[in-house]
Amino acid sequence: MSWIDTHCHLDAPEFDTDRDAVVQRARDAGVSQIVLPAVAVFDFDSVRSLAHGHRFAYALGIHPLCVDDAKEVDLATLRTALQINHGDPRLVAVGEIGLDHFVPGLDRAKQERFYAVQLELALEFELPVIVHVRRSADTLLKHLRRTPVRGIAHAFNGSEQQAQIFIGLGFKLGFGGAMTFDRALQIRRLAESVPDDAIVLETDAPDIPPHWLYRTAEQRAAGQRARNEPAELPRIAQTLAALRGWTAEHTARICAANAHAALPRLARLTALAD
């Protein structure tokens, strides 16, 4: 049984002390492929290097939470990077891009401008996108209706209606650690009810830890932060399997097929590995 983590920030500093061990634990758990999305120009080289070093996949883009600190020239840098690496089979998407309307004080107009340009770059280089959707689904969808790209709506937590629109536009919805919390009623309802071919699995490691890694309020107050990692994916998948009445084997097979459909180059990487 083989699992695909469609979203993991393996280059994050939280993994600096034991990154190789994290990868080995993931492989031991049956995670055969991981997609490493960039967040800004400073980590373009690191995600590419890690993907090649560990036989994973990567995406290049500017994250909405990094847009405030980004310069206009960074969009040109991204275009150059996509052009240079376009022939690299491990480059599978433009990402992580999108909009974040949850964090206060961010420049929404600049976010939207960067997002629109990055969608156009994805169209230009014929790549899917990995989009960050946090309280911003309607605005994201407005642009997606104008720019016909497909991909993955990462860590989806929007409404059922928004989910159906994303799916209608050719997107898969990413489900991860948030789904494991009993109180995440909307996410769990979506995980249970959306079409079989709309679901992909992800960890967003080191972020969005599942409930068994979550710190207590006292631990969080003391500055202790739970660290998620890709080896948790099969256990996260158990929640999806339980919600949908699937076996683990069926869950792995369906979600892998959906990941390949969302990111076609990922399918070719799997075929090469086989």
Legacy VTK file of the C-alpha trace (Angstrom):
# vtk DataFile Version 3.0
C-alpha trace
ASCII
DATASET POLYDATA
POINTS 274 float
0.000 0.000 0.000
1.450 3.315 -1.101
0.493 6.840 -0.011
1.034 10.278 -1.585
1.402 13.399 0.574
0.371 16.165 -1.806
1.560 18.991 0.466
4.558 19.012 2.814
7.029 21.808 3.600
10.014 19.530 4.096
12.394 22.482 3.775
10.914 24.176 6.877
13.380 24.917 9.706
11.401 22.619 12.014
12.999 19.725 10.123
16.575 21.023 10.114
17.770 18.709 12.900
16.338 15.417 11.619
15.149 15.850 8.029
16.600 12.561 6.772
14.997 10.701 9.669
11.652 12.365 8.881
11.913 11.121 5.294
12.833 7.621 6.436
9.889 7.483 8.843
7.597 8.538 6.010
8.923 5.812 3.730
8.654 3.243 6.515
5.005 4.279 6.943
4.342 3.664 3.243
4.471 7.267 1.996
6.111 6.805 -1.385
5.736 10.311 -2.816
5.656 13.823 -1.345
5.040 17.170 -3.059
7.156 20.028 -1.688
5.664 23.447 -2.461
7.798 26.581 -2.258
6.550 29.657 -0.403
8.881 32.396 -1.711
11.878 32.903 -3.965
14.259 32.175 -1.087
13.277 28.495 -1.017
12.998 27.748 -4.729
16.426 26.108 -4.726
15.896 24.232 -1.475
12.612 22.553 -2.465
14.084 21.591 -5.831
17.217 20.188 -4.204
15.239 18.234 -1.615
12.907 16.849 -4.250
15.816 15.595 -6.309
17.753 14.352 -3.310
14.847 12.264 -2.012
13.114 11.442 -5.340
10.102 13.599 -4.478
8.237 16.300 -6.424
8.101 20.075 -5.981
6.179 23.204 -6.908
7.347 26.795 -7.296
5.317 29.788 -6.206
4.907 32.700 -3.801
2.670 32.013 -0.797
0.071 34.682 0.077
1.543 35.047 3.579
4.888 35.880 1.960
3.503 38.398 -0.517
3.771 41.404 1.810
7.554 40.929 1.938
7.876 40.034 -1.726
9.087 42.441 -4.388
7.573 42.866 -7.830
10.781 41.450 -9.308
10.025 38.186 -7.491
7.311 37.469 -10.040
9.913 37.779 -12.786
12.203 35.505 -10.775
9.401 32.953 -10.540
8.804 33.107 -14.279
12.510 32.559 -14.937
12.599 29.628 -12.511
9.578 28.035 -14.198
11.174 28.528 -17.592
14.522 27.077 -16.542
13.007 24.094 -14.752
10.090 23.443 -17.081
11.761 20.314 -18.418
12.341 18.957 -14.919
9.896 16.059 -14.405
9.895 16.696 -10.651
8.394 20.166 -11.113
4.686 19.323 -10.944
2.854 22.603 -10.208
2.899 26.313 -9.503
2.466 26.649 -5.761
1.889 27.386 -3.064
-0.097 30.383 -4.237
-3.486 31.832 -3.364
-5.160 34.228 -0.942
-5.318 34.446 2.845
-8.110 36.589 4.300
-7.731 35.138 7.799
-4.500 36.750 8.990
-5.166 40.421 9.808
-3.155 43.304 8.418
-2.100 41.766 5.120
-2.184 43.728 1.869
-5.106 42.024 0.132
-4.748 44.010 -3.066
-1.120 42.942 -3.435
-2.032 39.355 -2.619
-4.664 39.355 -5.323
-2.292 40.861 -7.869
0.413 38.271 -7.145
-2.161 35.481 -7.256
-3.522 36.613 -10.633
-0.042 36.833 -12.171
0.887 33.389 -10.846
-2.250 31.874 -12.341
-1.233 33.338 -15.690
2.237 31.828 -15.274
0.692 28.435 -14.593
-1.337 28.804 -17.771
1.714 29.902 -19.738
3.806 26.930 -18.611
0.896 24.459 -18.738
1.168 23.516 -15.078
-1.541 22.943 -12.480
-1.647 25.035 -9.311
-1.645 24.346 -5.579
-3.767 27.044 -3.989
-3.972 28.284 -0.400
-7.636 28.956 0.471
-8.297 30.574 3.843
-11.509 32.579 4.110
-10.885 33.620 0.516
-12.654 31.027 -1.606
-14.997 33.370 -3.445
-12.198 35.690 -4.568
-10.005 32.746 -5.517
-12.818 31.326 -7.594
-13.398 34.661 -9.332
-9.892 34.467 -10.761
-10.081 30.752 -11.540
-13.147 31.354 -13.677
-11.048 33.796 -15.724
-7.910 31.656 -15.914
-8.588 28.025 -16.853
-6.072 26.143 -14.735
-6.607 23.094 -12.560
-4.940 21.681 -9.492
-5.454 21.252 -5.768
-7.295 23.441 -3.261
-4.968 22.849 -0.329
-6.390 22.320 3.192
-9.874 23.061 1.951
-12.269 24.384 4.585
-14.855 26.303 2.589
-18.562 25.694 2.174
-20.182 22.807 0.332
-21.237 25.172 -2.444
-17.679 26.497 -2.810
-16.374 22.947 -2.819
-18.683 22.033 -5.675
-17.524 25.043 -7.690
-13.861 24.136 -7.180
-14.631 20.572 -8.240
-16.550 21.824 -11.262
-13.491 23.824 -12.291
-11.362 20.679 -12.201
-9.840 20.967 -8.745
-9.207 18.294 -6.145
-9.682 19.165 -2.476
-6.876 18.550 0.023
-7.757 16.922 3.359
-5.317 16.479 6.228
-4.889 16.800 9.968
-7.811 19.190 10.511
-10.155 16.412 9.403
-9.148 14.297 12.427
-10.798 16.644 14.946
-14.357 15.728 15.911
-15.266 19.408 16.154
-14.217 20.092 12.538
-17.778 19.381 11.463
-17.760 21.170 8.113
-14.457 19.654 6.975
-15.598 16.182 8.040
-18.928 16.585 6.240
-17.098 17.533 3.064
-14.623 14.673 3.435
-17.577 12.327 3.744
-19.756 13.701 0.963
-17.712 15.060 -1.965
-17.279 12.777 -4.990
-14.710 10.006 -4.734
-12.581 11.572 -7.449
-12.339 14.960 -5.702
-10.165 14.011 -2.711
-6.416 14.105 -2.159
-4.531 13.584 1.083
-1.937 15.914 2.574
-0.172 16.724 5.836
0.999 20.339 5.332
3.820 19.271 7.641
5.146 20.706 9.856
1.778 22.503 10.187
-1.838 21.376 10.752
-1.052 18.519 13.136
-3.715 15.840 13.612
-5.513 15.681 16.941
-3.117 13.143 18.474
-0.206 15.577 18.076
-2.081 18.677 19.197
-0.738 20.463 22.257
-2.856 21.401 25.249
-3.673 25.042 25.926
-1.037 25.045 28.669
1.624 23.688 26.340
0.749 26.222 23.675
0.905 29.026 26.249
4.395 27.840 27.135
5.424 28.165 23.497
5.376 24.454 22.703
4.263 23.758 19.143
3.227 20.425 17.724
5.210 19.304 14.702
3.433 17.348 12.034
5.342 15.128 9.616
4.522 13.072 6.512
4.701 9.749 8.373
1.364 10.715 9.954
-0.420 10.521 6.580
-1.583 6.889 6.792
-3.122 7.485 10.211
-4.771 10.696 8.964
-6.115 8.615 6.081
-7.809 6.297 8.581
-10.163 9.167 9.450
-11.078 9.619 5.791
-11.587 5.879 5.394
-13.859 5.773 8.448
-15.920 8.732 7.258
-16.479 7.217 3.819
-16.676 3.540 4.771
-13.598 2.670 2.742
-10.790 0.229 3.431
-7.270 1.584 3.830
-6.259 -0.021 0.539
-9.139 1.591 -1.331
-8.377 4.961 0.273
-4.735 4.817 -0.785
-5.635 3.767 -4.324
-8.360 6.385 -4.864
-6.351 9.255 -3.367
-3.246 8.338 -5.372
-5.260 8.262 -8.591
-6.740 11.658 -7.739
-3.298 13.108 -6.981
-2.075 11.870 -10.355
-5.073 13.409 -12.087
-4.527 16.751 -10.344
-0.769 16.764 -10.994
-0.169 14.814 -14.224
3.610 14.971 -13.953
3.299 13.138 -10.645
1.774 10.200 -12.489
4.749 10.107 -14.847
7.143 10.164 -11.893
5.336 7.186 -10.392
5.527 5.316 -13.694
9.270 5.991 -13.899
9.749 4.767 -10.321
7.886 1.563 -11.121
LINES 1 275
274 0 1 2 3 4 5 6 7 8 9 10 11 12 13 14 15 16 17 18 19 20 21 22 23 24 25 26 27 28 29 30 31 32 33 34 35 36 37 38 39 40 41 42 43 44 45 46 47 48 49 50 51 52 53 54 55 56 57 58 59 60 61 62 63 64 65 66 67 68 69 70 71 72 73 74 75 76 77 78 79 80 81 82 83 84 85 86 87 88 89 90 91 92 93 94 95 96 97 98 99 100 101 102 103 104 105 106 107 108 109 110 111 112 113 114 115 116 117 118 119 120 121 122 123 124 125 126 127 128 129 130 131 132 133 134 135 136 137 138 139 140 141 142 143 144 145 146 147 148 149 150 151 152 153 154 155 156 157 158 159 160 161 162 163 164 165 166 167 168 169 170 171 172 173 174 175 176 177 178 179 180 181 182 183 184 185 186 187 188 189 190 191 192 193 194 195 196 197 198 199 200 201 202 203 204 205 206 207 208 209 210 211 212 213 214 215 216 217 218 219 220 221 222 223 224 225 226 227 228 229 230 231 232 233 234 235 236 237 238 239 240 241 242 243 244 245 246 247 248 249 250 251 252 253 254 255 256 257 258 259 260 261 262 263 264 265 266 267 268 269 270 271 272 273
